[in-house]
């Protein structure tokens, strides 16, 4: 298993609504030890490029099955250039006729995978492009690139922020982020969102993004997903649930693999928070992996800490146990249209006391989101 996993963004650009093929590819690349960020269906070229620079991907992979590649590939390349990252390798796949390959490569695309190419060839080529990408990045850091990125990041440049976060994640030594990323911390509201798998964290965050943006706040998300204990690869799919904000310049989303860390976060989440609170961000949301009672590391970096619960997921004895329920600042009962929501609210108040807010939401419908944001802003301790 290589020390630094290849990071690839996979985007379905255009009006093609078929994602089975790209999901098979995503799982195969994950099983090959890569960190795969899947952005979801119906992405615009601008959204795909924006995702790639925020994730600071080693490679941007774009899949087409709708015969739109001849029109859209040049636009993807233009968008990367517009965002200051014409150097990012781009790989194109899907239903690509052989006669179209030469034109696609002429736009600056690094690789074109035709339908008959083997998975082994795809993996090898993506790893090769990623190695070249990381080598270029290392040379830039040596030539004071990091200092430039930090300065540009502080001025609001999101491509520079993506590059700084990659340095934090892959190269910074313990404590080095605080020494190299200087400047005063802003009065950023840092919200931790945690809860068991399937409780609706990503869907809730997608709604929070829209509500904070309606209040004219710039918002960033660090979304942590588990990495494979076998290959080290990860399928980072939280972006796919936040597509409504994919084109919004006031929203920055960064996916992060846990890389073997316990407690619900990644080893470098703290360094990322340090950087993001110096990057013109009003609200930072940290989404943990699907967490259990003992996964409360996020409390070191976030206040308020929000614990999502849902009706029918356990009896009231669970609320008495030590761990995450002790340190949560706000309780959210999501999927509150299910039977038992009122009873769960009553149990929380009876067991844990009335001082900590309890908010009922139906994230899929947007119900209760404005009320939750009111609570979060009131809980802010700059």
GUPALO-496559 format. One record per residue (C-alpha): residue in three letters; residue number from 1; x, y, z. Coordinates in nm, 3 decimals, decimal comma. Last residue first. Example, Ala and Ser with C-alpha at 12.3 -4.5 7.8 and 13.67 -1.06 7.14 Angstrom:
residues 2
[site "SER" 2 [1,367 -0,106 0,714]]
[site "ALA" 1 [1,230 -0,450 0,780]]
END
This chain:
residues 382
[site "UNK" 382 [-1,591 3,305 1,867]]
[site "UNK" 381 [-1,849 3,112 2,075]]
[site "UNK" 380 [-2,143 3,032 1,849]]
[site "UNK" 379 [-2,440 2,874 2,027]]
[site "UNK" 378 [-2,685 3,142 1,902]]
[site "UNK" 377 [-2,568 3,080 1,546]]
[site "UNK" 376 [-2,626 2,707 1,586]]
[site "UNK" 375 [-2,973 2,752 1,737]]
[site "UNK" 374 [-3,088 2,985 1,456]]
[site "UNK" 373 [-2,940 2,738 1,205]]
[site "UNK" 372 [-3,153 2,463 1,358]]
[site "UNK" 371 [-3,471 2,670 1,331]]
[site "UNK" 370 [-3,398 2,741 0,966]]
[site "UNK" 369 [-3,347 2,368 0,904]]
[site "UNK" 368 [-3,667 2,250 1,077]]
[site "UNK" 367 [-3,822 2,101 0,762]]
[site "UNK" 366 [-3,599 2,104 0,455]]
[site "UNK" 365 [-3,784 1,811 0,297]]
[site "UNK" 364 [-3,506 1,550 0,298]]
[site "UNK" 363 [-3,373 1,706 0,618]]
[site "UNK" 362 [-3,686 1,634 0,820]]
[site "UNK" 361 [-3,586 1,811 1,137]]
[site "UNK" 360 [-3,661 1,816 1,511]]
[site "UNK" 359 [-3,440 2,041 1,723]]
[site "UNK" 358 [-3,335 1,968 2,082]]
[site "UNK" 357 [-3,143 2,243 2,261]]
[site "UNK" 356 [-2,924 2,159 2,564]]
[site "UNK" 355 [-3,046 2,295 2,898]]
[site "UNK" 354 [-3,352 2,074 2,942]]
[site "UNK" 353 [-3,192 1,774 3,115]]
[site "UNK" 352 [-3,010 1,468 2,987]]
[site "UNK" 351 [-3,254 1,189 3,070]]
[site "UNK" 350 [-3,589 1,369 3,081]]
[site "UNK" 349 [-3,502 1,610 2,799]]
[site "UNK" 348 [-3,364 1,337 2,573]]
[site "UNK" 347 [-3,653 1,102 2,653]]
[site "UNK" 346 [-3,911 1,369 2,566]]
[site "UNK" 345 [-3,746 1,431 2,231]]
[site "UNK" 344 [-3,743 1,056 2,164]]
[site "UNK" 343 [-4,115 1,034 2,248]]
[site "UNK" 342 [-4,194 1,316 2,005]]
[site "UNK" 341 [-3,998 1,142 1,728]]
[site "UNK" 340 [-4,152 0,799 1,793]]
[site "UNK" 339 [-4,314 0,736 1,456]]
[site "UNK" 338 [-4,119 0,878 1,162]]
[site "UNK" 337 [-4,182 1,235 1,046]]
[site "UNK" 336 [-3,887 1,344 1,258]]
[site "UNK" 335 [-3,644 1,199 1,006]]
[site "UNK" 334 [-3,379 1,388 1,204]]
[site "UNK" 333 [-3,391 1,439 1,579]]
[site "UNK" 332 [-3,116 1,695 1,629]]
[site "UNK" 331 [-2,944 1,731 1,965]]
[site "UNK" 330 [-2,724 2,033 2,035]]
[site "UNK" 329 [-2,420 2,071 2,260]]
[site "UNK" 328 [-2,303 1,710 2,243]]
[site "UNK" 327 [-2,047 1,623 2,513]]
[site "UNK" 326 [-2,236 1,375 2,730]]
[site "UNK" 325 [-2,429 1,216 2,442]]
[site "UNK" 324 [-2,099 1,138 2,268]]
[site "UNK" 323 [-1,962 0,921 2,544]]
[site "UNK" 322 [-2,113 0,779 2,861]]
[site "UNK" 321 [-2,436 0,583 2,849]]
[site "UNK" 320 [-2,763 0,725 2,980]]
[site "UNK" 319 [-2,895 0,816 2,635]]
[site "UNK" 318 [-2,859 0,455 2,518]]
[site "UNK" 317 [-3,090 0,349 2,804]]
[site "UNK" 316 [-3,369 0,538 2,627]]
[site "UNK" 315 [-3,405 0,262 2,369]]
[site "UNK" 314 [-3,244 0,249 2,027]]
[site "UNK" 313 [-3,273 0,364 1,665]]
[site "UNK" 312 [-3,652 0,395 1,652]]
[site "UNK" 311 [-3,662 0,769 1,599]]
[site "UNK" 310 [-3,349 0,932 1,461]]
[site "UNK" 309 [-3,046 1,091 1,623]]
[site "UNK" 308 [-2,803 1,354 1,502]]
[site "UNK" 307 [-2,553 1,491 1,752]]
[site "UNK" 306 [-2,444 1,851 1,694]]
[site "UNK" 305 [-2,121 1,983 1,845]]
[site "UNK" 304 [-2,134 2,359 1,883]]
[site "UNK" 303 [-1,847 2,419 1,898]]
[site "UNK" 302 [-1,599 2,225 1,688]]
[site "UNK" 301 [-1,231 2,137 1,696]]
[site "UNK" 300 [-1,169 1,930 2,008]]
[site "UNK" 299 [-1,534 1,814 2,011]]
[site "UNK" 298 [-1,463 1,629 1,684]]
[site "UNK" 297 [-1,281 1,357 1,879]]
[site "UNK" 296 [-1,620 1,225 1,996]]
[site "UNK" 295 [-1,635 0,871 1,863]]
[site "UNK" 294 [-1,710 0,663 2,175]]
[site "UNK" 293 [-2,087 0,644 2,127]]
[site "UNK" 292 [-2,063 0,550 1,761]]
[site "UNK" 291 [-1,991 0,747 1,446]]
[site "UNK" 290 [-2,080 0,730 1,077]]
[site "UNK" 289 [-1,776 0,930 0,970]]
[site "UNK" 288 [-1,763 1,284 1,099]]
[site "UNK" 287 [-1,895 1,592 0,921]]
[site "UNK" 286 [-1,712 1,914 1,007]]
[site "UNK" 285 [-1,902 2,230 0,911]]
[site "UNK" 284 [-1,713 2,558 0,882]]
[site "UNK" 283 [-1,910 2,884 0,877]]
[site "UNK" 282 [-1,781 3,232 0,793]]
[site "UNK" 281 [-1,485 3,123 0,578]]
[site "UNK" 280 [-1,236 3,388 0,467]]
[site "UNK" 279 [-0,940 3,146 0,462]]
[site "UNK" 278 [-0,785 3,164 0,810]]
[site "UNK" 277 [-1,040 2,940 0,981]]
[site "UNK" 276 [-0,990 2,695 0,695]]
[site "UNK" 275 [-0,621 2,650 0,768]]
[site "UNK" 274 [-0,653 2,568 1,138]]
[site "UNK" 273 [-0,953 2,346 1,065]]
[site "UNK" 272 [-0,742 2,154 0,815]]
[site "UNK" 271 [-0,469 2,111 1,074]]
[site "UNK" 270 [-0,722 1,971 1,320]]
[site "UNK" 269 [-0,860 1,731 1,059]]
[site "UNK" 268 [-0,512 1,590 0,999]]
[site "UNK" 267 [-0,544 1,241 1,151]]
[site "UNK" 266 [-0,893 1,197 1,003]]
[site "UNK" 265 [-1,215 1,210 1,205]]
[site "UNK" 264 [-1,468 0,976 1,370]]
[site "UNK" 263 [-1,274 0,875 1,681]]
[site "UNK" 262 [-1,029 0,631 1,523]]
[site "UNK" 261 [-0,776 0,723 1,254]]
[site "UNK" 260 [-0,698 0,459 0,993]]
[site "UNK" 259 [-0,677 0,696 0,698]]
[site "UNK" 258 [-1,005 0,871 0,790]]
[site "UNK" 257 [-1,047 0,984 0,430]]
[site "UNK" 256 [-1,123 1,351 0,369]]
[site "UNK" 255 [-1,361 1,525 0,131]]
[site "UNK" 254 [-1,342 1,903 0,096]]
[site "UNK" 253 [-1,639 2,123 0,010]]
[site "UNK" 252 [-1,624 2,501 -0,040]]
[site "UNK" 251 [-1,949 2,701 -0,074]]
[site "UNK" 250 [-1,963 3,072 -0,158]]
[site "UNK" 249 [-1,870 3,006 -0,520]]
[site "UNK" 248 [-2,198 2,811 -0,559]]
[site "UNK" 247 [-2,180 2,566 -0,851]]
[site "UNK" 246 [-2,202 2,243 -0,648]]
[site "UNK" 245 [-2,447 2,384 -0,394]]
[site "UNK" 244 [-2,746 2,171 -0,500]]
[site "UNK" 243 [-2,501 1,883 -0,551]]
[site "UNK" 242 [-2,459 1,826 -0,177]]
[site "UNK" 241 [-2,553 1,457 -0,161]]
[site "UNK" 240 [-2,290 1,362 -0,421]]
[site "UNK" 239 [-2,030 1,555 -0,221]]
[site "UNK" 238 [-2,064 1,297 0,058]]
[site "UNK" 237 [-1,931 1,018 -0,164]]
[site "UNK" 236 [-1,573 0,960 -0,054]]
[site "UNK" 235 [-1,497 0,602 -0,153]]
[site "UNK" 234 [-1,178 0,513 0,027]]
[site "UNK" 233 [-0,859 0,319 -0,038]]
[site "UNK" 232 [-0,622 0,206 0,236]]
[site "UNK" 231 [-0,629 -0,143 0,085]]
[site "UNK" 230 [-0,728 -0,361 0,382]]
[site "UNK" 229 [-0,836 -0,120 0,658]]
[site "UNK" 228 [-1,045 0,060 0,394]]
[site "UNK" 227 [-1,082 0,430 0,462]]
[site "UNK" 226 [-1,383 0,577 0,641]]
[site "UNK" 225 [-1,543 0,905 0,534]]
[site "UNK" 224 [-1,475 1,257 0,663]]
[site "UNK" 223 [-1,657 1,559 0,517]]
[site "UNK" 222 [-1,486 1,894 0,571]]
[site "UNK" 221 [-1,748 2,152 0,473]]
[site "UNK" 220 [-1,696 2,521 0,403]]
[site "UNK" 219 [-1,953 2,802 0,413]]
[site "UNK" 218 [-1,959 3,168 0,316]]
[site "UNK" 217 [-2,251 3,337 0,490]]
[site "UNK" 216 [-2,510 3,556 0,315]]
[site "UNK" 215 [-2,806 3,436 0,524]]
[site "UNK" 214 [-2,945 3,248 0,223]]
[site "UNK" 213 [-2,597 3,092 0,205]]
[site "UNK" 212 [-2,641 2,965 0,561]]
[site "UNK" 211 [-2,977 2,814 0,465]]
[site "UNK" 210 [-2,847 2,650 0,146]]
[site "UNK" 209 [-2,547 2,498 0,320]]
[site "UNK" 208 [-2,763 2,377 0,608]]
[site "UNK" 207 [-2,978 2,183 0,363]]
[site "UNK" 206 [-2,678 1,999 0,220]]
[site "UNK" 205 [-2,560 1,944 0,578]]
[site "UNK" 204 [-2,885 1,766 0,663]]
[site "UNK" 203 [-2,852 1,537 0,362]]
[site "UNK" 202 [-2,492 1,461 0,457]]
[site "UNK" 201 [-2,581 1,376 0,818]]
[site "UNK" 200 [-2,892 1,168 0,746]]
[site "UNK" 199 [-2,911 0,905 1,023]]
[site "UNK" 198 [-2,773 0,639 0,790]]
[site "UNK" 197 [-2,451 0,575 0,981]]
[site "UNK" 196 [-2,466 0,694 1,343]]
[site "UNK" 195 [-2,422 1,057 1,440]]
[site "UNK" 194 [-2,194 1,355 1,409]]
[site "UNK" 193 [-2,206 1,713 1,283]]
[site "UNK" 192 [-1,944 1,949 1,426]]
[site "UNK" 191 [-1,999 2,319 1,371]]
[site "UNK" 190 [-1,717 2,574 1,350]]
[site "UNK" 189 [-1,851 2,931 1,338]]
[site "UNK" 188 [-1,554 3,128 1,208]]
[site "UNK" 187 [-1,448 3,440 1,393]]
[site "UNK" 186 [-1,126 3,452 1,197]]
[site "UNK" 185 [-0,801 3,305 1,323]]
[site "UNK" 184 [-0,510 3,545 1,313]]
[site "UNK" 183 [-0,231 3,495 1,063]]
[site "UNK" 182 [0,007 3,208 1,008]]
[site "UNK" 181 [-0,012 2,884 0,815]]
[site "UNK" 180 [0,347 2,766 0,841]]
[site "UNK" 179 [0,380 2,731 1,219]]
[site "UNK" 178 [0,027 2,604 1,289]]
[site "UNK" 177 [0,053 2,357 1,001]]
[site "UNK" 176 [0,387 2,231 1,130]]
[site "UNK" 175 [0,248 2,095 1,457]]
[site "UNK" 174 [0,302 1,734 1,355]]
[site "UNK" 173 [0,468 1,725 1,013]]
[site "UNK" 172 [0,292 1,859 0,708]]
[site "UNK" 171 [0,312 1,646 0,394]]
[site "UNK" 170 [-0,007 1,462 0,309]]
[site "UNK" 169 [-0,310 1,620 0,475]]
[site "UNK" 168 [-0,169 1,963 0,554]]
[site "UNK" 167 [-0,010 1,988 0,207]]
[site "UNK" 166 [-0,340 1,879 0,055]]
[site "UNK" 165 [-0,521 2,145 0,258]]
[site "UNK" 164 [-0,284 2,412 0,126]]
[site "UNK" 163 [-0,354 2,305 -0,232]]
[site "UNK" 162 [-0,730 2,328 -0,187]]
[site "UNK" 161 [-0,694 2,670 -0,026]]
[site "UNK" 160 [-0,489 2,788 -0,324]]
[site "UNK" 159 [-0,770 2,681 -0,558]]
[site "UNK" 158 [-1,016 2,860 -0,330]]
[site "UNK" 157 [-0,847 3,202 -0,345]]
[site "UNK" 156 [-1,005 3,404 -0,062]]
[site "UNK" 155 [-0,720 3,638 0,026]]
[site "UNK" 154 [-0,602 3,414 0,308]]
[site "UNK" 153 [-0,576 3,134 0,053]]
[site "UNK" 152 [-0,358 3,352 -0,170]]
[site "UNK" 151 [-0,112 3,408 0,115]]
[site "UNK" 150 [-0,112 3,040 0,210]]
[site "UNK" 149 [-0,071 2,938 -0,153]]
[site "UNK" 148 [0,224 3,173 -0,199]]
[site "UNK" 147 [0,394 3,039 0,115]]
[site "UNK" 146 [0,336 2,683 -0,005]]
[site "UNK" 145 [0,486 2,757 -0,346]]
[site "UNK" 144 [0,814 2,864 -0,187]]
[site "UNK" 143 [1,020 2,682 -0,451]]
[site "UNK" 142 [1,026 2,358 -0,250]]
[site "UNK" 141 [0,644 2,360 -0,235]]
[site "UNK" 140 [0,632 2,397 -0,614]]
[site "UNK" 139 [0,867 2,102 -0,659]]
[site "UNK" 138 [0,648 1,887 -0,434]]
[site "UNK" 137 [0,338 1,981 -0,635]]
[site "UNK" 136 [0,506 1,880 -0,960]]
[site "UNK" 135 [0,601 1,543 -0,808]]
[site "UNK" 134 [0,244 1,498 -0,683]]
[site "UNK" 133 [0,105 1,548 -1,034]]
[site "UNK" 132 [0,358 1,309 -1,188]]
[site "UNK" 131 [0,264 1,042 -0,935]]
[site "UNK" 130 [-0,104 1,104 -1,003]]
[site "UNK" 129 [-0,058 1,063 -1,378]]
[site "UNK" 128 [0,116 0,729 -1,321]]
[site "UNK" 127 [-0,146 0,616 -1,070]]
[site "UNK" 126 [-0,419 0,702 -1,320]]
[site "UNK" 125 [-0,239 0,509 -1,594]]
[site "UNK" 124 [-0,187 0,198 -1,382]]
[site "UNK" 123 [-0,545 0,190 -1,256]]
[site "UNK" 122 [-0,690 0,235 -1,606]]
[site "UNK" 121 [-0,462 -0,033 -1,751]]
[site "UNK" 120 [-0,562 -0,278 -1,477]]
[site "UNK" 119 [-0,928 -0,199 -1,539]]
[site "UNK" 118 [-0,887 -0,306 -1,899]]
[site "UNK" 117 [-0,961 -0,079 -2,197]]
[site "UNK" 116 [-1,250 -0,190 -2,420]]
[site "UNK" 115 [-1,469 0,117 -2,363]]
[site "UNK" 114 [-1,204 0,377 -2,458]]
[site "UNK" 113 [-1,004 0,548 -2,187]]
[site "UNK" 112 [-0,868 0,889 -2,284]]
[site "UNK" 111 [-0,568 1,027 -2,099]]
[site "UNK" 110 [-0,396 1,361 -2,034]]
[site "UNK" 109 [-0,659 1,597 -2,177]]
[site "UNK" 108 [-0,501 1,915 -2,317]]
[site "UNK" 107 [-0,767 2,005 -2,574]]
[site "UNK" 106 [-0,577 1,813 -2,842]]
[site "UNK" 105 [-0,637 1,493 -2,645]]
[site "UNK" 104 [-1,010 1,523 -2,709]]
[site "UNK" 103 [-0,956 1,585 -3,079]]
[site "UNK" 102 [-0,734 1,278 -3,117]]
[site "UNK" 101 [-0,977 1,055 -2,927]]
[site "UNK" 100 [-1,287 1,136 -3,130]]
[site "UNK" 99 [-1,230 0,884 -3,412]]
[site "UNK" 98 [-1,192 0,605 -3,155]]
[site "UNK" 97 [-1,550 0,657 -3,032]]
[site "UNK" 96 [-1,572 0,749 -2,659]]
[site "UNK" 95 [-1,850 0,579 -2,463]]
[site "UNK" 94 [-1,714 0,631 -2,112]]
[site "UNK" 93 [-1,380 0,778 -2,015]]
[site "UNK" 92 [-1,186 1,104 -1,997]]
[site "UNK" 91 [-0,879 1,160 -1,780]]
[site "UNK" 90 [-0,775 1,509 -1,677]]
[site "UNK" 89 [-0,437 1,598 -1,523]]
[site "UNK" 88 [-0,440 1,928 -1,329]]
[site "UNK" 87 [-0,194 2,181 -1,474]]
[site "UNK" 86 [-0,465 2,417 -1,602]]
[site "UNK" 85 [-0,541 2,488 -1,234]]
[site "UNK" 84 [-0,603 2,864 -1,198]]
[site "UNK" 83 [-0,982 2,855 -1,176]]
[site "UNK" 82 [-1,021 2,985 -1,533]]
[site "UNK" 81 [-0,779 2,718 -1,653]]
[site "UNK" 80 [-0,987 2,446 -1,490]]
[site "UNK" 79 [-1,300 2,596 -1,647]]
[site "UNK" 78 [-1,142 2,602 -1,993]]
[site "UNK" 77 [-1,050 2,233 -1,965]]
[site "UNK" 76 [-1,406 2,144 -1,864]]
[site "UNK" 75 [-1,536 2,353 -2,155]]
[site "UNK" 74 [-1,314 2,167 -2,403]]
[site "UNK" 73 [-1,454 1,836 -2,269]]
[site "UNK" 72 [-1,818 1,952 -2,299]]
[site "UNK" 71 [-1,874 1,980 -2,673]]
[site "UNK" 70 [-1,691 1,673 -2,803]]
[site "UNK" 69 [-1,792 1,481 -2,489]]
[site "UNK" 68 [-2,167 1,520 -2,538]]
[site "UNK" 67 [-2,230 1,171 -2,679]]
[site "UNK" 66 [-2,440 1,081 -2,370]]
[site "UNK" 65 [-2,226 0,821 -2,196]]
[site "UNK" 64 [-1,954 1,049 -2,063]]
[site "UNK" 63 [-1,727 1,006 -1,760]]
[site "UNK" 62 [-1,486 1,267 -1,628]]
[site "UNK" 61 [-1,181 1,181 -1,416]]
[site "UNK" 60 [-0,991 1,466 -1,253]]
[site "UNK" 59 [-0,648 1,349 -1,138]]
[site "UNK" 58 [-0,425 1,428 -0,841]]
[site "UNK" 57 [-0,725 1,602 -0,693]]
[site "UNK" 56 [-0,694 1,935 -0,513]]
[site "UNK" 55 [-1,032 1,853 -0,354]]
[site "UNK" 54 [-1,137 2,216 -0,392]]
[site "UNK" 53 [-0,971 2,230 -0,735]]
[site "UNK" 52 [-1,145 1,915 -0,860]]
[site "UNK" 51 [-1,484 2,009 -0,719]]
[site "UNK" 50 [-1,472 2,347 -0,895]]
[site "UNK" 49 [-1,374 2,179 -1,223]]
[site "UNK" 48 [-1,668 1,938 -1,199]]
[site "UNK" 47 [-1,906 2,220 -1,106]]
[site "UNK" 46 [-1,793 2,435 -1,400]]
[site "UNK" 45 [-1,828 2,144 -1,645]]
[site "UNK" 44 [-2,184 2,094 -1,516]]
[site "UNK" 43 [-2,261 1,785 -1,312]]
[site "UNK" 42 [-2,564 1,574 -1,396]]
[site "UNK" 41 [-2,486 1,282 -1,165]]
[site "UNK" 40 [-2,281 1,262 -0,847]]
[site "UNK" 39 [-1,951 1,407 -0,728]]
[site "UNK" 38 [-1,760 1,088 -0,647]]
[site "UNK" 37 [-1,432 1,143 -0,463]]
[site "UNK" 36 [-1,214 0,833 -0,488]]
[site "UNK" 35 [-0,923 0,784 -0,249]]
[site "UNK" 34 [-0,720 0,515 -0,421]]
[site "UNK" 33 [-0,603 0,178 -0,286]]
[site "UNK" 32 [-0,688 -0,046 -0,582]]
[site "UNK" 31 [-1,012 -0,140 -0,406]]
[site "UNK" 30 [-1,107 0,228 -0,419]]
[site "UNK" 29 [-1,032 0,231 -0,792]]
[site "UNK" 28 [-1,258 -0,070 -0,841]]
[site "UNK" 27 [-1,534 0,083 -0,628]]
[site "UNK" 26 [-1,524 0,406 -0,829]]
[site "UNK" 25 [-1,524 0,218 -1,161]]
[site "UNK" 24 [-1,834 0,022 -1,060]]
[site "UNK" 23 [-1,991 0,353 -0,955]]
[site "UNK" 22 [-1,898 0,508 -1,290]]
[site "UNK" 21 [-2,066 0,224 -1,476]]
[site "UNK" 20 [-2,386 0,227 -1,272]]
[site "UNK" 19 [-2,426 0,604 -1,303]]
[site "UNK" 18 [-2,672 0,650 -1,587]]
[site "UNK" 17 [-2,852 0,985 -1,594]]
[site "UNK" 16 [-2,658 1,143 -1,880]]
[site "UNK" 15 [-2,740 1,514 -1,893]]
[site "UNK" 14 [-2,383 1,642 -1,889]]
[site "UNK" 13 [-2,082 1,569 -1,672]]
[site "UNK" 12 [-2,054 1,259 -1,455]]
[site "UNK" 11 [-1,761 1,338 -1,227]]
[site "UNK" 10 [-1,497 1,120 -1,064]]
[site "UNK" 9 [-1,241 1,309 -0,853]]
[site "UNK" 8 [-0,919 1,115 -0,803]]
[site "UNK" 7 [-0,686 1,109 -0,505]]
[site "UNK" 6 [-0,394 0,866 -0,526]]
[site "UNK" 5 [-0,306 0,742 -0,180]]
[site "UNK" 4 [0,011 0,865 -0,014]]
[site "UNK" 3 [0,222 0,595 0,148]]
[site "UNK" 2 [0,152 0,329 -0,110]]
[site "UNK" 1 [0,000 0,000 0,000]]
END
